[in-house]
Amino acid sequence: MSSSLTGNNASNSEESATSKQGDCQDGSKDAGNSSVVENHYNSIEERGLGHRNQSTILYLRNFNNWMKSMLIDEYLGQVTSHKKQGLPIKVLDMCCGKGGDLFKWKKGNVNHVVCADIAANAVADCQKRYEDLKSKNKYMFSAEFIVADCTKELLRSKYKDPTVLFDLVSCQFAFHYCFESLNQAETMLHNVADCLRPGGYFIGTIPNAVDIVGRKRKAKQNWFGNRVFTITFEDDLPEPYPLFGAKYNFHLHEVVDCPEFLVHFPTFERLAAKFGLRLIKKARFQNYYEEMKRKGESLLQHMSALETYPPVNGKLVGPRSDYTDAKEYFREFPGQKYIGTLSRSEWEVCTIYIMFAFQKVNPGEVINTSTKKMTNVSC
């Protein structure tokens, strides 16, 4: 099966209100958003694999999981290649949720992982998942589990070993919550950099503010979306948008329904530099997929990250109108029997996101954020 991904491409325009934001540093009106996020993720029930496999966003979730796998593999590979053999690899999994990346850490042969999240129920599920993995595997990394708001609480004092040095910090689909305020963003980045070894990496995935604002403008109203997701802005949110506290509500079928915040990436980059973090890579999901698909082709199939079209069993997760691009692909390449794809609705969600990677510089090293010297920028 070909792994050619089809779907409606998101706009590549760089024009966005986020690039023209006002000088107001904090547009947040209340301090209750952290508790809203905490309560939301605490309320999500674990419904099991059977329910997940019936989901209308099954392939979107699998695809995003594949993207995380490739990102983690890329930078664990960098860590391993520069680390003396036999020295332990230590990871901070910020905003770990229910532990969806635990198996990735095991596969990456890390030695110790600190899992931190604001939601106590999610951390408990993460710890249970870890114990289950540990009982089934002869070798398993050591781990510790912390319930904390990484945007408001300093983590170092909560570690079993406050002198720990991490080789990798990972924050997947969560960093944007800290852009509620400048203080929260700085606290989050302090936690990232505080115990990160010089030469170590900070990696993550966030919604692309440029794309979100561009889609809102195209919609000419305060919301946009499709059958599986909606993004809704408050009517009274001023333009140009504030650098912090630019709130919208993100609803994703069965997964997310809570406030999030636009991340003005140039501001993110400048703040990160204050904490000794240099941006080395940034890419839209669709571009990172193109970069990694050959290396990760077997994993794409193993994780069922793309839906087979035409469907082998006659069923598609979306309506047939969501697969017009797949049909067009067969017109252009009539010899192909099957392809891997996402429904248009799922594609419109995943192309909202970008990946990023920062590297911790040596103490005293100056980071010039006005001159872009990154290995890859495709946003």
Protein Blocks (a to p, Z undefined) as FASTA:
>chain_A
ZZbdcdddddfbfbdfklmccfbfblcfbfklmmmmmmmmmmpccebjklmmmpcklmmm
mmmmmmmmmmmmmmmmmmmmmpcehiacddddehklnopmmmmmmmnopabdcdddfblk
lmmmmmmmmmmmmmmpfbacddddddddfklpcfklmpmblmbccfbdcdehklmmmmmp
mklmmmmmmmmmmmgcehiacddddddfklmmmmmmmnopabdcdfkbccdddfklccdd
dfehpacddddehkagcddddddfklmmmmmmmnopacfbdcdfklmmmmmmmmmmmmmm
mnopaccdddfklpafbdfklmmmmmmmmmmmmmbmbdcdddfklmmmmmmpccdddddd
dehiacdfkbccdfbdcZZ
